[in-house]
Amino acid sequence: MQDKIHLYEEFFFADEWRSLHWQPEGRPPIFPSVILITPVRYAVSSEHIRLIQVASIHELMEKYKSSGKHQRDGKPRTSASSGGIKINLT
């Protein structure tokens, strides 16, 4: 699994991700977090990439439920949805 993380690090250092279509406009580029959803806890690490390990989607939602209520600037999120859970992983 660590070899796969090294591939993500190679992608990180290649800088190609900075100009991809999903990058935010008017803000610095953001490298996506790597989420491992598996009941197995891998001994992986990276000094460059944010790694998140959870056993299930439910655990991921619970882990980030309270942090999804506010954006980084501290303003409450507004949504036209029916109250679904928002996850801010950046």
PDB file of N, CA, C and O in Angstrom:
ATOM      1  N   MET A   1       0.838  -1.191   0.000  1.00  0.00           N
ATOM      2  CA  MET A   1       0.000   0.000   0.000  1.00  0.00           C
ATOM      3  C   MET A   1       0.883   1.255   0.000  1.00  0.00           C
ATOM      4  O   MET A   1       0.533   2.264  -0.612  1.00  0.00           O
ATOM      5  N   GLN A   2       2.016   1.186   0.682  1.00  0.00           N
ATOM      6  CA  GLN A   2       2.902   2.348   0.696  1.00  0.00           C
ATOM      7  C   GLN A   2       3.407   2.670  -0.713  1.00  0.00           C
ATOM      8  O   GLN A   2       3.629   3.836  -1.038  1.00  0.00           O
ATOM      9  N   ASP A   3       3.589   1.646  -1.549  1.00  0.00           N
ATOM     10  CA  ASP A   3       3.986   1.890  -2.940  1.00  0.00           C
ATOM     11  C   ASP A   3       2.926   2.721  -3.672  1.00  0.00           C
ATOM     12  O   ASP A   3       3.262   3.582  -4.486  1.00  0.00           O
ATOM     13  N   LYS A   4       1.657   2.463  -3.383  1.00  0.00           N
ATOM     14  CA  LYS A   4       0.583   3.252  -3.998  1.00  0.00           C
ATOM     15  C   LYS A   4       0.635   4.700  -3.516  1.00  0.00           C
ATOM     16  O   LYS A   4       0.407   5.626  -4.294  1.00  0.00           O
ATOM     17  N   ILE A   5       0.935   4.892  -2.236  1.00  0.00           N
ATOM     18  CA  ILE A   5       1.064   6.253  -1.714  1.00  0.00           C
ATOM     19  C   ILE A   5       2.223   6.964  -2.406  1.00  0.00           C
ATOM     20  O   ILE A   5       2.138   8.159  -2.688  1.00  0.00           O
ATOM     21  N   HIS A   6       3.299   6.241  -2.680  1.00  0.00           N
ATOM     22  CA  HIS A   6       4.429   6.841  -3.398  1.00  0.00           C
ATOM     23  C   HIS A   6       4.014   7.303  -4.793  1.00  0.00           C
ATOM     24  O   HIS A   6       4.513   8.316  -5.283  1.00  0.00           O
ATOM     25  N   LEU A   7       3.104   6.568  -5.437  1.00  0.00           N
ATOM     26  CA  LEU A   7       2.598   6.997  -6.742  1.00  0.00           C
ATOM     27  C   LEU A   7       1.821   8.309  -6.623  1.00  0.00           C
ATOM     28  O   LEU A   7       1.949   9.184  -7.479  1.00  0.00           O
ATOM     29  N   TYR A   8       1.022   8.448  -5.571  1.00  0.00           N
ATOM     30  CA  TYR A   8       0.325   9.712  -5.340  1.00  0.00           C
ATOM     31  C   TYR A   8       1.323  10.832  -5.100  1.00  0.00           C
ATOM     32  O   TYR A   8       1.114  11.955  -5.558  1.00  0.00           O
ATOM     33  N   GLU A   9       2.408  10.542  -4.387  1.00  0.00           N
ATOM     34  CA  GLU A   9       3.435  11.556  -4.148  1.00  0.00           C
ATOM     35  C   GLU A   9       4.119  11.961  -5.451  1.00  0.00           C
ATOM     36  O   GLU A   9       4.427  13.137  -5.649  1.00  0.00           O
ATOM     37  N   GLU A  10       4.356  11.008  -6.328  1.00  0.00           N
ATOM     38  CA  GLU A  10       4.923  11.340  -7.641  1.00  0.00           C
ATOM     39  C   GLU A  10       3.995  12.277  -8.398  1.00  0.00           C
ATOM     40  O   GLU A  10       4.448  13.240  -9.017  1.00  0.00           O
ATOM     41  N   PHE A  11       2.712  12.001  -8.349  1.00  0.00           N
ATOM     42  CA  PHE A  11       1.722  12.866  -8.986  1.00  0.00           C
ATOM     43  C   PHE A  11       1.754  14.254  -8.341  1.00  0.00           C
ATOM     44  O   PHE A  11       1.671  15.265  -9.039  1.00  0.00           O
ATOM     45  N   PHE A  12       1.873  14.304  -7.028  1.00  0.00           N
ATOM     46  CA  PHE A  12       1.951  15.571  -6.302  1.00  0.00           C
ATOM     47  C   PHE A  12       3.134  16.401  -6.802  1.00  0.00           C
ATOM     48  O   PHE A  12       2.980  17.591  -7.076  1.00  0.00           O
ATOM     49  N   PHE A  13       4.302  15.791  -6.922  1.00  0.00           N
ATOM     50  CA  PHE A  13       5.498  16.513  -7.341  1.00  0.00           C
ATOM     51  C   PHE A  13       5.517  16.830  -8.828  1.00  0.00           C
ATOM     52  O   PHE A  13       6.268  17.706  -9.256  1.00  0.00           O
ATOM     53  N   ALA A  14       4.713  16.143  -9.623  1.00  0.00           N
ATOM     54  CA  ALA A  14       4.652  16.420 -11.060  1.00  0.00           C
ATOM     55  C   ALA A  14       3.968  17.748 -11.355  1.00  0.00           C
ATOM     56  O   ALA A  14       4.156  18.303 -12.438  1.00  0.00           O
ATOM     57  N   ASP A  15       3.190  18.265 -10.432  1.00  0.00           N
ATOM     58  CA  ASP A  15       2.495  19.555 -10.544  1.00  0.00           C
ATOM     59  C   ASP A  15       1.429  19.612 -11.630  1.00  0.00           C
ATOM     60  O   ASP A  15       0.845  20.674 -11.846  1.00  0.00           O
ATOM     61  N   GLU A  16       1.153  18.504 -12.324  1.00  0.00           N
ATOM     62  CA  GLU A  16       0.110  18.492 -13.357  1.00  0.00           C
ATOM     63  C   GLU A  16      -1.265  18.769 -12.748  1.00  0.00           C
ATOM     64  O   GLU A  16      -2.118  19.376 -13.395  1.00  0.00           O
ATOM     65  N   TRP A  17      -1.479  18.332 -11.521  1.00  0.00           N
ATOM     66  CA  TRP A  17      -2.764  18.476 -10.840  1.00  0.00           C
ATOM     67  C   TRP A  17      -3.145  19.936 -10.635  1.00  0.00           C
ATOM     68  O   TRP A  17      -4.329  20.251 -10.512  1.00  0.00           O
ATOM     69  N   ARG A  18      -2.165  20.830 -10.595  1.00  0.00           N
ATOM     70  CA  ARG A  18      -2.436  22.249 -10.343  1.00  0.00           C
ATOM     71  C   ARG A  18      -3.322  22.893 -11.420  1.00  0.00           C
ATOM     72  O   ARG A  18      -4.043  23.851 -11.138  1.00  0.00           O
ATOM     73  N   SER A  19      -3.269  22.371 -12.643  1.00  0.00           N
ATOM     74  CA  SER A  19      -4.017  22.981 -13.734  1.00  0.00           C
ATOM     75  C   SER A  19      -5.231  22.168 -14.181  1.00  0.00           C
ATOM     76  O   SER A  19      -5.823  22.473 -15.216  1.00  0.00           O
ATOM     77  N   LEU A  20      -5.608  21.152 -13.431  1.00  0.00           N
ATOM     78  CA  LEU A  20      -6.763  20.337 -13.805  1.00  0.00           C
ATOM     79  C   LEU A  20      -8.072  21.101 -13.607  1.00  0.00           C
ATOM     80  O   LEU A  20      -8.135  22.036 -12.808  1.00  0.00           O
ATOM     81  N   HIS A  21      -9.107  20.703 -14.332  1.00  0.00           N
ATOM     82  CA  HIS A  21     -10.369  21.439 -14.395  1.00  0.00           C
ATOM     83  C   HIS A  21     -11.088  21.562 -13.052  1.00  0.00           C
ATOM     84  O   HIS A  21     -11.897  22.475 -12.888  1.00  0.00           O
ATOM     85  N   TRP A  22     -10.829  20.694 -12.101  1.00  0.00           N
ATOM     86  CA  TRP A  22     -11.548  20.714 -10.830  1.00  0.00           C
ATOM     87  C   TRP A  22     -10.917  21.641  -9.791  1.00  0.00           C
ATOM     88  O   TRP A  22     -11.415  21.750  -8.671  1.00  0.00           O
ATOM     89  N   GLN A  23      -9.840  22.297 -10.156  1.00  0.00           N
ATOM     90  CA  GLN A  23      -9.209  23.226  -9.216  1.00  0.00           C
ATOM     91  C   GLN A  23     -10.087  24.466  -9.033  1.00  0.00           C
ATOM     92  O   GLN A  23     -10.750  24.900  -9.976  1.00  0.00           O
ATOM     93  N   PRO A  24     -10.094  25.042  -7.818  1.00  0.00           N
ATOM     94  CA  PRO A  24     -10.921  26.231  -7.568  1.00  0.00           C
ATOM     95  C   PRO A  24     -10.386  27.440  -8.334  1.00  0.00           C
ATOM     96  O   PRO A  24      -9.177  27.622  -8.472  1.00  0.00           O
ATOM     97  N   GLU A  25     -11.303  28.251  -8.821  1.00  0.00           N
ATOM     98  CA  GLU A  25     -10.905  29.468  -9.533  1.00  0.00           C
ATOM     99  C   GLU A  25     -10.652  30.579  -8.528  1.00  0.00           C
ATOM    100  O   GLU A  25     -11.388  30.727  -7.552  1.00  0.00           O
ATOM    101  N   GLY A  26      -9.613  31.353  -8.772  1.00  0.00           N
ATOM    102  CA  GLY A  26      -9.326  32.491  -7.927  1.00  0.00           C
ATOM    103  C   GLY A  26      -8.693  32.141  -6.591  1.00  0.00           C
ATOM    104  O   GLY A  26      -8.564  33.006  -5.725  1.00  0.00           O
ATOM    105  N   ARG A  27      -8.300  30.894  -6.413  1.00  0.00           N
ATOM    106  CA  ARG A  27      -7.650  30.456  -5.177  1.00  0.00           C
ATOM    107  C   ARG A  27      -6.466  29.566  -5.531  1.00  0.00           C
ATOM    108  O   ARG A  27      -6.390  29.045  -6.643  1.00  0.00           O
ATOM    109  N   PRO A  28      -5.551  29.390  -4.598  1.00  0.00           N
ATOM    110  CA  PRO A  28      -4.426  28.478  -4.868  1.00  0.00           C
ATOM    111  C   PRO A  28      -4.931  27.052  -5.119  1.00  0.00           C
ATOM    112  O   PRO A  28      -5.959  26.656  -4.571  1.00  0.00           O
ATOM    113  N   PRO A  29      -4.215  26.284  -5.941  1.00  0.00           N
ATOM    114  CA  PRO A  29      -4.612  24.899  -6.204  1.00  0.00           C
ATOM    115  C   PRO A  29      -4.588  24.053  -4.938  1.00  0.00           C
ATOM    116  O   PRO A  29      -3.821  24.318  -4.012  1.00  0.00           O
ATOM    117  N   ILE A  30      -5.435  23.037  -4.914  1.00  0.00           N
ATOM    118  CA  ILE A  30      -5.564  22.138  -3.764  1.00  0.00           C
ATOM    119  C   ILE A  30      -5.294  20.716  -4.226  1.00  0.00           C
ATOM    120  O   ILE A  30      -5.906  20.239  -5.182  1.00  0.00           O
ATOM    121  N   PHE A  31      -4.374  20.039  -3.542  1.00  0.00           N
ATOM    122  CA  PHE A  31      -4.151  18.625  -3.834  1.00  0.00           C
ATOM    123  C   PHE A  31      -5.152  17.814  -3.030  1.00  0.00           C
ATOM    124  O   PHE A  31      -5.303  18.046  -1.830  1.00  0.00           O
ATOM    125  N   PRO A  32      -5.835  16.875  -3.653  1.00  0.00           N
ATOM    126  CA  PRO A  32      -6.874  16.126  -2.924  1.00  0.00           C
ATOM    127  C   PRO A  32      -6.288  15.198  -1.864  1.00  0.00           C
ATOM    128  O   PRO A  32      -5.173  14.695  -2.000  1.00  0.00           O
ATOM    129  N   SER A  33      -7.056  14.990  -0.825  1.00  0.00           N
ATOM    130  CA  SER A  33      -6.695  14.010   0.199  1.00  0.00           C
ATOM    131  C   SER A  33      -6.878  12.614  -0.375  1.00  0.00           C
ATOM    132  O   SER A  33      -7.680  12.409  -1.286  1.00  0.00           O
ATOM    133  N   VAL A  34      -6.137  11.662   0.157  1.00  0.00           N
ATOM    134  CA  VAL A  34      -6.288  10.263  -0.221  1.00  0.00           C
ATOM    135  C   VAL A  34      -7.059   9.580   0.901  1.00  0.00           C
ATOM    136  O   VAL A  34      -6.625   9.576   2.052  1.00  0.00           O
ATOM    137  N   ILE A  35      -8.202   9.005   0.557  1.00  0.00           N
ATOM    138  CA  ILE A  35      -9.051   8.346   1.544  1.00  0.00           C
ATOM    139  C   ILE A  35      -9.002   6.840   1.310  1.00  0.00           C
ATOM    140  O   ILE A  35      -9.350   6.353   0.234  1.00  0.00           O
ATOM    141  N   LEU A  36      -8.570   6.118   2.325  1.00  0.00           N
ATOM    142  CA  LEU A  36      -8.550   4.662   2.277  1.00  0.00           C
ATOM    143  C   LEU A  36      -9.755   4.159   3.067  1.00  0.00           C
ATOM    144  O   LEU A  36      -9.826   4.343   4.282  1.00  0.00           O
ATOM    145  N   ILE A  37     -10.696   3.526   2.379  1.00  0.00           N
ATOM    146  CA  ILE A  37     -11.887   2.983   3.027  1.00  0.00           C
ATOM    147  C   ILE A  37     -11.750   1.475   3.022  1.00  0.00           C
ATOM    148  O   ILE A  37     -12.009   0.806   2.022  1.00  0.00           O
ATOM    149  N   THR A  38     -11.336   0.960   4.168  1.00  0.00           N
ATOM    150  CA  THR A  38     -11.066  -0.462   4.292  1.00  0.00           C
ATOM    151  C   THR A  38     -11.025  -0.854   5.768  1.00  0.00           C
ATOM    152  O   THR A  38     -10.580  -0.064   6.601  1.00  0.00           O
ATOM    153  N   PRO A  39     -11.477  -2.049   6.101  1.00  0.00           N
ATOM    154  CA  PRO A  39     -11.399  -2.484   7.498  1.00  0.00           C
ATOM    155  C   PRO A  39      -9.953  -2.750   7.939  1.00  0.00           C
ATOM    156  O   PRO A  39      -9.686  -2.868   9.135  1.00  0.00           O
ATOM    157  N   VAL A  40      -9.030  -2.844   6.995  1.00  0.00           N
ATOM    158  CA  VAL A  40      -7.621  -3.075   7.298  1.00  0.00           C
ATOM    159  C   VAL A  40      -6.945  -1.731   7.541  1.00  0.00           C
ATOM    160  O   VAL A  40      -7.079  -0.819   6.725  1.00  0.00           O
ATOM    161  N   ARG A  41      -6.225  -1.595   8.642  1.00  0.00           N
ATOM    162  CA  ARG A  41      -5.489  -0.370   8.942  1.00  0.00           C
ATOM    163  C   ARG A  41      -4.070  -0.540   8.410  1.00  0.00           C
ATOM    164  O   ARG A  41      -3.294  -1.341   8.932  1.00  0.00           O
ATOM    165  N   TYR A  42      -3.735   0.227   7.358  1.00  0.00           N
ATOM    166  CA  TYR A  42      -2.421   0.125   6.743  1.00  0.00           C
ATOM    167  C   TYR A  42      -1.419   1.044   7.427  1.00  0.00           C
ATOM    168  O   TYR A  42      -1.765   2.148   7.845  1.00  0.00           O
ATOM    169  N   ALA A  43      -0.179   0.586   7.539  1.00  0.00           N
ATOM    170  CA  ALA A  43       0.900   1.394   8.094  1.00  0.00           C
ATOM    171  C   ALA A  43       1.504   2.214   6.959  1.00  0.00           C
ATOM    172  O   ALA A  43       2.590   1.908   6.467  1.00  0.00           O
ATOM    173  N   VAL A  44       0.787   3.258   6.551  1.00  0.00           N
ATOM    174  CA  VAL A  44       1.241   4.123   5.468  1.00  0.00           C
ATOM    175  C   VAL A  44       1.396   5.540   6.003  1.00  0.00           C
ATOM    176  O   VAL A  44       0.772   5.926   6.991  1.00  0.00           O
ATOM    177  N   SER A  45       2.242   6.300   5.323  1.00  0.00           N
ATOM    178  CA  SER A  45       2.430   7.693   5.731  1.00  0.00           C
ATOM    179  C   SER A  45       2.927   8.499   4.544  1.00  0.00           C
ATOM    180  O   SER A  45       3.430   7.959   3.559  1.00  0.00           O
ATOM    181  N   SER A  46       2.771   9.803   4.671  1.00  0.00           N
ATOM    182  CA  SER A  46       3.269  10.735   3.666  1.00  0.00           C
ATOM    183  C   SER A  46       3.480  12.088   4.325  1.00  0.00           C
ATOM    184  O   SER A  46       2.648  12.548   5.107  1.00  0.00           O
ATOM    185  N   GLU A  47       4.578  12.708   4.007  1.00  0.00           N
ATOM    186  CA  GLU A  47       4.838  14.059   4.495  1.00  0.00           C
ATOM    187  C   GLU A  47       4.213  15.110   3.576  1.00  0.00           C
ATOM    188  O   GLU A  47       4.227  16.299   3.895  1.00  0.00           O
ATOM    189  N   HIS A  48       3.666  14.677   2.438  1.00  0.00           N
ATOM    190  CA  HIS A  48       3.194  15.605   1.426  1.00  0.00           C
ATOM    191  C   HIS A  48       1.704  15.520   1.142  1.00  0.00           C
ATOM    192  O   HIS A  48       1.109  16.475   0.643  1.00  0.00           O
ATOM    193  N   ILE A  49       1.104  14.392   1.454  1.00  0.00           N
ATOM    194  CA  ILE A  49      -0.285  14.141   1.105  1.00  0.00           C
ATOM    195  C   ILE A  49      -1.073  13.835   2.374  1.00  0.00           C
ATOM    196  O   ILE A  49      -0.596  13.127   3.261  1.00  0.00           O
ATOM    197  N   ARG A  50      -2.281  14.378   2.446  1.00  0.00           N
ATOM    198  CA  ARG A  50      -3.150  14.071   3.579  1.00  0.00           C
ATOM    199  C   ARG A  50      -3.788  12.703   3.353  1.00  0.00           C
ATOM    200  O   ARG A  50      -4.473  12.484   2.354  1.00  0.00           O
ATOM    201  N   LEU A  51      -3.558  11.797   4.281  1.00  0.00           N
ATOM    202  CA  LEU A  51      -4.116  10.445   4.217  1.00  0.00           C
ATOM    203  C   LEU A  51      -5.184  10.302   5.284  1.00  0.00           C
ATOM    204  O   LEU A  51      -4.988  10.697   6.433  1.00  0.00           O
ATOM    205  N   ILE A  52      -6.312   9.736   4.895  1.00  0.00           N
ATOM    206  CA  ILE A  52      -7.411   9.478   5.817  1.00  0.00           C
ATOM    207  C   ILE A  52      -7.751   8.002   5.692  1.00  0.00           C
ATOM    208  O   ILE A  52      -8.013   7.509   4.595  1.00  0.00           O
ATOM    209  N   GLN A  53      -7.747   7.298   6.822  1.00  0.00           N
ATOM    210  CA  GLN A  53      -8.110   5.886   6.819  1.00  0.00           C
ATOM    211  C   GLN A  53      -9.342   5.680   7.673  1.00  0.00           C
ATOM    212  O   GLN A  53      -9.376   6.072   8.839  1.00  0.00           O
ATOM    213  N   VAL A  54     -10.351   5.062   7.088  1.00  0.00           N
ATOM    214  CA  VAL A  54     -11.585   4.736   7.795  1.00  0.00           C
ATOM    215  C   VAL A  54     -12.044   3.347   7.358  1.00  0.00           C
ATOM    216  O   VAL A  54     -11.685   2.868   6.282  1.00  0.00           O
ATOM    217  N   ALA A  55     -12.844   2.712   8.212  1.00  0.00           N
ATOM    218  CA  ALA A  55     -13.332   1.368   7.903  1.00  0.00           C
ATOM    219  C   ALA A  55     -14.561   1.389   7.001  1.00  0.00           C
ATOM    220  O   ALA A  55     -14.855   0.403   6.325  1.00  0.00           O
ATOM    221  N   SER A  56     -15.292   2.530   6.991  1.00  0.00           N
ATOM    222  CA  SER A  56     -16.519   2.596   6.198  1.00  0.00           C
ATOM    223  C   SER A  56     -16.858   4.043   5.864  1.00  0.00           C
ATOM    224  O   SER A  56     -16.310   4.973   6.455  1.00  0.00           O
ATOM    225  N   ILE A  57     -17.755   4.218   4.924  1.00  0.00           N
ATOM    226  CA  ILE A  57     -18.252   5.557   4.596  1.00  0.00           C
ATOM    227  C   ILE A  57     -18.929   6.160   5.818  1.00  0.00           C
ATOM    228  O   ILE A  57     -18.791   7.355   6.081  1.00  0.00           O
ATOM    229  N   HIS A  58     -19.654   5.343   6.561  1.00  0.00           N
ATOM    230  CA  HIS A  58     -20.325   5.831   7.767  1.00  0.00           C
ATOM    231  C   HIS A  58     -19.301   6.413   8.751  1.00  0.00           C
ATOM    232  O   HIS A  58     -19.533   7.477   9.326  1.00  0.00           O
ATOM    233  N   GLU A  59     -18.192   5.732   8.945  1.00  0.00           N
ATOM    234  CA  GLU A  59     -17.151   6.237   9.848  1.00  0.00           C
ATOM    235  C   GLU A  59     -16.584   7.558   9.337  1.00  0.00           C
ATOM    236  O   GLU A  59     -16.320   8.468  10.123  1.00  0.00           O
ATOM    237  N   LEU A  60     -16.399   7.663   8.033  1.00  0.00           N
ATOM    238  CA  LEU A  60     -15.915   8.917   7.445  1.00  0.00           C
ATOM    239  C   LEU A  60     -16.887  10.051   7.717  1.00  0.00           C
ATOM    240  O   LEU A  60     -16.481  11.150   8.095  1.00  0.00           O
ATOM    241  N   MET A  61     -18.174   9.783   7.523  1.00  0.00           N
ATOM    242  CA  MET A  61     -19.194  10.811   7.752  1.00  0.00           C
ATOM    243  C   MET A  61     -19.225  11.215   9.219  1.00  0.00           C
ATOM    244  O   MET A  61     -19.337  12.401   9.526  1.00  0.00           O
ATOM    245  N   GLU A  62     -19.130  10.266  10.117  1.00  0.00           N
ATOM    246  CA  GLU A  62     -19.133  10.578  11.549  1.00  0.00           C
ATOM    247  C   GLU A  62     -17.890  11.361  11.946  1.00  0.00           C
ATOM    248  O   GLU A  62     -17.963  12.286  12.755  1.00  0.00           O
ATOM    249  N   LYS A  63     -16.766  10.994  11.382  1.00  0.00           N
ATOM    250  CA  LYS A  63     -15.506  11.645  11.709  1.00  0.00           C
ATOM    251  C   LYS A  63     -15.509  13.117  11.332  1.00  0.00           C
ATOM    252  O   LYS A  63     -14.921  13.939  12.035  1.00  0.00           O
ATOM    253  N   TYR A  64     -16.164  13.457  10.232  1.00  0.00           N
ATOM    254  CA  TYR A  64     -16.152  14.828   9.734  1.00  0.00           C
ATOM    255  C   TYR A  64     -17.497  15.530   9.862  1.00  0.00           C
ATOM    256  O   TYR A  64     -17.674  16.614   9.306  1.00  0.00           O
ATOM    257  N   LYS A  65     -18.435  14.949  10.568  1.00  0.00           N
ATOM    258  CA  LYS A  65     -19.766  15.540  10.719  1.00  0.00           C
ATOM    259  C   LYS A  65     -19.688  16.927  11.339  1.00  0.00           C
ATOM    260  O   LYS A  65     -20.241  17.873  10.778  1.00  0.00           O
ATOM    261  N   SER A  66     -19.027  17.077  12.464  1.00  0.00           N
ATOM    262  CA  SER A  66     -18.986  18.374  13.142  1.00  0.00           C
ATOM    263  C   SER A  66     -18.123  19.376  12.405  1.00  0.00           C
ATOM    264  O   SER A  66     -18.412  20.572  12.458  1.00  0.00           O
ATOM    265  N   SER A  67     -17.066  18.939  11.714  1.00  0.00           N
ATOM    266  CA  SER A  67     -16.213  19.886  11.000  1.00  0.00           C
ATOM    267  C   SER A  67     -16.880  20.403   9.733  1.00  0.00           C
ATOM    268  O   SER A  67     -16.450  21.423   9.195  1.00  0.00           O
ATOM    269  N   GLY A  68     -17.910  19.735   9.244  1.00  0.00           N
ATOM    270  CA  GLY A  68     -18.595  20.169   8.038  1.00  0.00           C
ATOM    271  C   GLY A  68     -19.588  21.277   8.270  1.00  0.00           C
ATOM    272  O   GLY A  68     -20.178  21.777   7.312  1.00  0.00           O
ATOM    273  N   LYS A  69     -19.799  21.685   9.528  1.00  0.00           N
ATOM    274  CA  LYS A  69     -20.790  22.714   9.823  1.00  0.00           C
ATOM    275  C   LYS A  69     -20.287  24.123   9.518  1.00  0.00           C
ATOM    276  O   LYS A  69     -21.087  25.038   9.327  1.00  0.00           O
ATOM    277  N   HIS A  70     -18.985  24.300   9.471  1.00  0.00           N
ATOM    278  CA  HIS A  70     -18.421  25.618   9.218  1.00  0.00           C
ATOM    279  C   HIS A  70     -17.315  25.514   8.180  1.00  0.00           C
ATOM    280  O   HIS A  70     -16.596  24.517   8.111  1.00  0.00           O
ATOM    281  N   GLN A  71     -17.196  26.553   7.385  1.00  0.00           N
ATOM    282  CA  GLN A  71     -16.112  26.623   6.433  1.00  0.00           C
ATOM    283  C   GLN A  71     -14.870  27.108   7.164  1.00  0.00           C
ATOM    284  O   GLN A  71     -14.940  27.433   8.349  1.00  0.00           O
ATOM    285  N   ARG A  72     -13.753  27.162   6.488  1.00  0.00           N
ATOM    286  CA  ARG A  72     -12.513  27.620   7.099  1.00  0.00           C
ATOM    287  C   ARG A  72     -12.608  29.029   7.643  1.00  0.00           C
ATOM    288  O   ARG A  72     -11.978  29.343   8.653  1.00  0.00           O
ATOM    289  N   ASP A  73     -13.384  29.887   6.994  1.00  0.00           N
ATOM    290  CA  ASP A  73     -13.474  31.269   7.452  1.00  0.00           C
ATOM    291  C   ASP A  73     -14.416  31.409   8.643  1.00  0.00           C
ATOM    292  O   ASP A  73     -14.614  32.515   9.147  1.00  0.00           O
ATOM    293  N   GLY A  74     -14.995  30.310   9.093  1.00  0.00           N
ATOM    294  CA  GLY A  74     -15.852  30.342  10.262  1.00  0.00           C
ATOM    295  C   GLY A  74     -17.303  30.664   9.966  1.00  0.00           C
ATOM    296  O   GLY A  74     -18.126  30.649  10.881  1.00  0.00           O
ATOM    297  N   LYS A  75     -17.642  30.952   8.723  1.00  0.00           N
ATOM    298  CA  LYS A  75     -19.028  31.257   8.369  1.00  0.00           C
ATOM    299  C   LYS A  75     -19.809  29.957   8.212  1.00  0.00           C
ATOM    300  O   LYS A  75     -19.281  28.980   7.683  1.00  0.00           O
ATOM    301  N   PRO A  76     -21.057  29.935   8.664  1.00  0.00           N
ATOM    302  CA  PRO A  76     -21.865  28.719   8.495  1.00  0.00           C
ATOM    303  C   PRO A  76     -22.098  28.416   7.026  1.00  0.00           C
ATOM    304  O   PRO A  76     -22.226  29.327   6.208  1.00  0.00           O
ATOM    305  N   ARG A  77     -22.152  27.169   6.703  1.00  0.00           N
ATOM    306  CA  ARG A  77     -22.473  26.759   5.336  1.00  0.00           C
ATOM    307  C   ARG A  77     -23.959  26.945   5.084  1.00  0.00           C
ATOM    308  O   ARG A  77     -24.786  26.748   5.974  1.00  0.00           O
ATOM    309  N   THR A  78     -24.276  27.319   3.883  1.00  0.00           N
ATOM    310  CA  THR A  78     -25.681  27.376   3.506  1.00  0.00           C
ATOM    311  C   THR A  78     -25.901  26.372   2.399  1.00  0.00           C
ATOM    312  O   THR A  78     -25.047  26.182   1.533  1.00  0.00           O
ATOM    313  N   SER A  79     -27.039  25.743   2.436  1.00  0.00           N
ATOM    314  CA  SER A  79     -27.324  24.712   1.465  1.00  0.00           C
ATOM    315  C   SER A  79     -28.814  24.649   1.202  1.00  0.00           C
ATOM    316  O   SER A  79     -29.632  24.831   2.104  1.00  0.00           O
ATOM    317  N   ALA A  80     -29.152  24.386  -0.058  1.00  0.00           N
ATOM    318  CA  ALA A  80     -30.553  24.227  -0.424  1.00  0.00           C
ATOM    319  C   ALA A  80     -30.977  22.769  -0.312  1.00  0.00           C
ATOM    320  O   ALA A  80     -32.107  22.420  -0.654  1.00  0.00           O
ATOM    321  N   SER A  81     -30.075  21.921   0.164  1.00  0.00           N
ATOM    322  CA  SER A  81     -30.400  20.502   0.259  1.00  0.00           C
ATOM    323  C   SER A  81     -31.308  20.244   1.455  1.00  0.00           C
ATOM    324  O   SER A  81     -31.675  21.162   2.190  1.00  0.00           O
ATOM    325  N   SER A  82     -31.652  19.010   1.628  1.00  0.00           N
ATOM    326  CA  SER A  82     -32.567  18.640   2.701  1.00  0.00           C
ATOM    327  C   SER A  82     -31.826  18.279   3.986  1.00  0.00           C
ATOM    328  O   SER A  82     -32.271  17.400   4.725  1.00  0.00           O
ATOM    329  N   GLY A  83     -30.708  18.940   4.262  1.00  0.00           N
ATOM    330  CA  GLY A  83     -29.998  18.707   5.512  1.00  0.00           C
ATOM    331  C   GLY A  83     -29.005  17.563   5.478  1.00  0.00           C
ATOM    332  O   GLY A  83     -28.665  17.021   6.529  1.00  0.00           O
ATOM    333  N   GLY A  84     -28.522  17.174   4.287  1.00  0.00           N
ATOM    334  CA  GLY A  84     -27.548  16.110   4.203  1.00  0.00           C
ATOM    335  C   GLY A  84     -26.235  16.518   4.859  1.00  0.00           C
ATOM    336  O   GLY A  84     -25.999  17.699   5.115  1.00  0.00           O
ATOM    337  N   ILE A  85     -25.397  15.550   5.125  1.00  0.00           N
ATOM    338  CA  ILE A  85     -24.118  15.814   5.768  1.00  0.00           C
ATOM    339  C   ILE A  85     -23.142  16.342   4.745  1.00  0.00           C
ATOM    340  O   ILE A  85     -23.008  15.782   3.657  1.00  0.00           O
ATOM    341  N   LYS A  86     -22.458  17.423   5.089  1.00  0.00           N
ATOM    342  CA  LYS A  86     -21.418  17.990   4.227  1.00  0.00           C
ATOM    343  C   LYS A  86     -20.075  17.633   4.829  1.00  0.00           C
ATOM    344  O   LYS A  86     -19.899  17.698   6.045  1.00  0.00           O
ATOM    345  N   ILE A  87     -19.108  17.248   3.969  1.00  0.00           N
ATOM    346  CA  ILE A  87     -17.770  16.904   4.433  1.00  0.00           C
ATOM    347  C   ILE A  87     -16.782  17.833   3.747  1.00  0.00           C
ATOM    348  O   ILE A  87     -16.695  17.863   2.519  1.00  0.00           O
ATOM    349  N   ASN A  88     -16.035  18.593   4.546  1.00  0.00           N
ATOM    350  CA  ASN A  88     -14.991  19.461   4.024  1.00  0.00           C
ATOM    351  C   ASN A  88     -13.665  18.829   4.370  1.00  0.00           C
ATOM    352  O   ASN A  88     -13.241  18.859   5.525  1.00  0.00           O
ATOM    353  N   LEU A  89     -13.005  18.257   3.382  1.00  0.00           N
ATOM    354  CA  LEU A  89     -11.765  17.529   3.628  1.00  0.00           C
ATOM    355  C   LEU A  89     -10.514  18.333   3.328  1.00  0.00           C
ATOM    356  O   LEU A  89      -9.402  17.828   3.481  1.00  0.00           O
ATOM    357  N   THR A  90     -10.677  19.548   2.911  1.00  0.00           N
ATOM    358  CA  THR A  90      -9.495  20.336   2.583  1.00  0.00           C
ATOM    359  C   THR A  90      -9.051  21.176   3.728  1.00  0.00           C
ATOM    360  O   THR A  90      -8.064  21.903   3.614  1.00  0.00           O
TER     361      THR A  90
END
